[in-house]
Amino acid sequence: MAANSDSPSDGTDVVDVAWAEMDEFFQALGARGPAATPEQWEQDRARFAEIQKRCNSAVLEVSERTGSGNPRPH
């Protein structure tokens, strides 16, 4: 998702999108319930790892760009 070019962005919109994806993932898991097979568990684990990596990268990028060292709390 691209930031609006008419207004400056500190990158928190990217972080918000990443965390929204994590929220959706957990909501879907909650609706579905526990993994029924080892394969499904592994797929869930891999998906979580992908989303977590994106979230961490987005937070680190914003933190480095702002020079704060402390990302905005959620």
C-alpha positions, 0 to 999 in steps of 0.5 A: 500500500503506497502512502499518499504522495500529497502528505508526508508519511513517517511510514506508520501506515505501512506498520498499521497495514502489517499489524492489521494483517496479523490481526486478520490472521489471528481472527481467522485462526480463532474462527477456524479453531486449532489446526486439524493436521500437522500440515495445517499447523505447519502452514499456520506457523509459516504464515505467522512467520511471514507476517511477523517478519513483515511487521518487524521489518516495517517497524524497524524501517520506521524506527530507523527513518525517524531516528527515534529507536522507539516505534509508535506503540500499538 
